[in-house]
Structure formats: C-alpha cells, structure tokens
Amino acid sequence: MHELTVAKALFDLALRAAEREGAERVLEVRVAVGELSLVNPEQLAFWFKELARGTILEGAELVVEREPGELECPECGYHGRVSVPDDPAYHFVLPTLRCPRCGAIGKIARGRDCVLRSLRILKRQEKGA
Amino acid sequence: MKSTSDVVVAEEGEVFDIELEESLLEANRRLAEQNRALLDRYGVRAIDVMGSVGAGKTSLISCLVERLKDRYRVAYVAGDLTTTIDADAIARHGVPVVQINTGKECHLDANLVAKALRRLDLASLDLLFIENVGNLICPAEFPLGAHQRVVVVSVAEGPYVVVKHPYIFMEADLAVINKVDLAATMGVDVGKLEADIRAVNPAIEVVHTCCRTGEGVEDVIKALGL
C-alpha cells in the first residue's frame, strides 16, 4: 500500500517540474525503481494513473526502469549483483543480502531507491510577438 | 517529429525531454532529519516501535511506560488506521498521548510524525515512544527521525516471519521476540527466529519477552540503554 505514498511523491515532483518547464501536457514519465526497494512497479503505475486524472499528467506513459540491486561486501570487497539463494522462502519475497562470493552480510550499494529520471513534455509554442 | 497528441499538432521543438534524477523517497528522509534535529534540540529521545498487527507493540510500550514513567518524562505517539484503542491503553498511565490516524496508509511517515511533534510540549519530555502502524513491510522504507528503531515479532507469526521480512530487521537496532510462552504451542523454535534475525543484522540486539506477564521487559530497557 505504500505505493500510493511513492506515487504521490512521483506525481508531485513530476507536476512541479512540468509546470516549471511550462508544459502543456506530459507525454512520458520515466522512473527507476530499485530491485531492492520495496516498491512494486505495477502498483506504482496504477496509483500514478489514478492521481494523474484531470491534470496535465493524464495519459502520460509511465516508463519504469529497474535499477539493479548491488551489494558491497565489507569482508572480501565484492561489489556487484545480488544472488538469490535456493530457498523457497526467498523466491516469493526478497533476495538475500549476503555476499555471493564469501557469504558475509553485504551492504546495499545500489537498488534501494526510487528515482524520477526524466519527463517528456509537450510545449505549445508562443505565437506572435 | 510525430506526436500522439490530439490537442496540439506537435511541431519541431515542441517536445522536450527534461532530466530530473529526483528521489521519491528523499522528501521523507529530509523530513525525518528535521524531526531528529527538533527532538535533539529539546533533548528528547524517540523510539520507533514497528511490528505486525498483533505482535504486541502496544503491550510492550505499555510495559515500558509503566516501568519508566517515574524516571523519564514519557510521551507516546500512536499510529493507527482509524481507532484510538492503543492511544487509550497508554493514556491510562497518565502520560501525554497523540493519536495519528493514518486513514488508509499502512505506515507512519516523517510528515505525520512532524505534525504529532507539534502537538507535544517537547520541552517537558525526555522520552517518546512512536508506535508505527502494524506492518512489517512499509515502515522499513520510511524513517521517521527516531533515534532507535525496535521491531516486535511474536512467535504467533510463525517460523518464517523473519526470513520473509528481512528489511525491517536491517533497519532496526533491537528486535523483541514476544509471546515466548506460546512457542511450544505454536511449534516455533525461538532460537531459530533469533538466528534468522542475527543473520540479517549481526549488530542487532535480540530480547525475548512475554509482555502479558512482563517477562523480559527489564532486558528491553537495558538493551535500549534506558
């Protein structure tokens, strides 16, 4: 359910930026959702569409990129993708946060956030002087 | 350039790409830092208590308030969807209570806590318990500005509660395993739960309690450094 909160933040940021740029309409909103964030892209898109209704964001295409989850290992220095262990409990929820090389607890280096990347806007050109 | 717009026929130069790179979680983080600064200015220590519905968050806080209210000036902020049941339970101890009804939201966020802080006389407080909405997923994503974060889990939530919700334990300083008196009945190995918690966060403190009888509550107080 916290997708509504995140979608509201997305909507507010996008609307503010679009208005600042003098957009007449927003054609595309591009976001990056981290693989290790707890945000579900499908629910995010649903709420965003609901919030956009009746605004210049209505009808904008929401493009969701997945930002890969990366770990940094304080023990062996590994820096890279997180592996998913062969444990059914993990497969339906979340990947583990252990270093795939040495098994130590890793620190999340990437993929925890949710970022508004860019907007594609339509601007009506001022005619005349 | 072709546009799908039926309002305006897009001409060259009418479609613009705007680069932003703005975090959607940043606004909450910033407000959380402001809450922390405000609490620090008044010397109030805040503890965010998270956990599932029915894990025993209110029971734990009630036990803590009862034992600490003579040593500290305590207040309580309750996050709940619509009721005041929790707020009423703590108000019985005679401490200031602020209820935040989140409506349909599944977690507290820093903005709601900021509003609650405005309704408290911070200058006359030492210790603040903030009870999050019953949920093991969403609160992990929304820091409130508290100094310590506590997760309460109960053995009644079954043996997989930790492996299924690792994030909330990563974000916490203390895990309280409650209702340990029911472990045999539930067929849950408390030692295994504790090992699961430590596997996610080796630095975390783990305490076993039965808040109904008060067992282990003194250990929680010690673990919190109170």
Interface residues (C-beta under 8 A of the other chain):
Chain A: M1 H2 L4 T5 V6 A9 L10 L13 A17 A18 E21 A23 E24 R25 L27 V31 S37 L38 V39 D87 A89 Y90 V93 L94 T96 L97 I105 D113 C114 V115 L116 R117 S118 L119 R120 I121 L122 K123 R124 Q125
Chain B: S3 T4 S5 V7 V8 A10 E11 G13 E14 V15 F16 D17 I18 E19 L20 E21 E22 S23 L24 L25 A27 N28 K104 E105 C106 H107 D109 I137 C138 A140 E141 F142 Y160 V163 K164 H165 P166 Y167 M170 A199 V200 N201 P202
